[in-house]
Amino acid sequence: MNFEIEREEWPNFFDSLGKRRYEWKTRIEVLNSEIGDQVLTEGMPLNGLTVEKIGDRTSIDISVGENAESHQTHNISNPTRVAFLAADDSHGDIVNIEEVDGTKTLITFIEPMGIMVGYSETEMVMGTA
């Protein structure tokens, strides 16, 4: 189900989401009719989401990356709408951020994979005593 997040709730929403999805892998796409659709990042872990308000202007920063050498921050200026689509069988959680000019930024959260410690295949044999 798709939920629109009210503007006054953006700081709390992004703060909470950033904590709950910290280090989850992400896919960030920008959809724009003039420059075309672009994938900015694929598989980089989330570091944080920040909303800044200065006067009437609002911006949203998305920070992803694994370390100082491999990171990216995407800034969205003048967002007008934020919507959240909860995960289902076909995708992870998706955040849709729309800007004044119609540009959409989609953040898809990919559930982190479990750690495989190691395994071995064994065969059980029933013996008789």
N, C-alpha and C positions, 0 to 999 in steps of 0.2 A: 504494500500500500504506500502511496506517495503522500508525504506530509509537507506542507509549506511551513517554514519556520518564520515566525513574525520577527520583524527587524529588531525590536527591542530584546529579543531572545538570542540573537546571533552570538554575542560574546559568551553567554553560558553554554549554548549549544556547541560551539566550536571548542571551547575549553574542555567540556565533558567528552566530546567525541575524540579529541586529541589524546586525552588520557586513556580512554577505553581502547583506542586503536593504535596506540603508540607501538612503533616498530612492526606494524602490520605492513605487508607489501601493498603497493598501490599501483594504479594505472591512472595517469592524469592525461585527459584529452581536452583540447580546446576546439570548439566548433564555431566557425566564423564563415559567413557566406562570401566575404571578400577575399580572404586569404586561404580558405579551404580548411578542412578538418585536419588537425595535427595531434599526434601522440607526443606529449612532452616527456613522459617517463613511463617506464614499464618495469615493474618489479622492485622499485626502490622502496625501502621502509620509511614509514611516516615518522618524522621527528616532532612535528607540531603544527598546530593551526592557530592563527592569531587574528583577532579583529581589532583594528585601530580606528578610533573616531576622533577626528580633529574638526571641530565646528560642525558644519553640515556634511563634511566629506567622510566617507567610510572606506576602508580598504581591508582586504583579507589576504593574509600571507599563508602559503602552504609550503612547509619545509620538509623535504625528503632527502634521504641519503644514508650511506653506510659509514662514512668517515669524512674527514676534512678534505680529502682529495676527490671524493665521489659524492657530491651533494648538489642540491638544486633548491632554490626558493622561487616560487611563482607568486607574483603579486597581482591581485585583482582589484582594480580601481573602480570606484563607483558601482558596486554591486546593487542591483535593484530587487533581486529575489533569490531566496535560498530554499531548496526543496530537498527532502531526504526520502530515498526509496530503500526500504529494508530488504535485506538479503532474502533470496529464495533459491530454488534448485538450479536456476540458470545463471545467477550472478551474486556477488557479494553486495554489501551495502554500497549505495551510490549517493553522492551528494552532487546536486546540480546547482551551480552558482551562475546567475545571469547578470550581465552588465548592461549599462544604459544603451550601448550600441547594438545589443542583441547577441553579443558573444556569449557562449555558454562554456563553462569549465565543468567537466565531469571528473569527479574523484571516485574511483572504484576501489574498495578495500578488499583485498584478497586474504582470506583467513590464513593465518600463519600455519605452516606445515609443522607437524610434530617432529620430534627428533628421533631418528632411528638409531638406536644404540648398537644394534647388531643382532643377528639371528643366525640360526643354523637349522637345517632341515633334519628331522629325526624320524625314525620309524619305530613305532611301538610294536613289540612282539610279546604276545601272551605266552607264557611258558606253563608247563604243567609240572607239578612237583610230585 
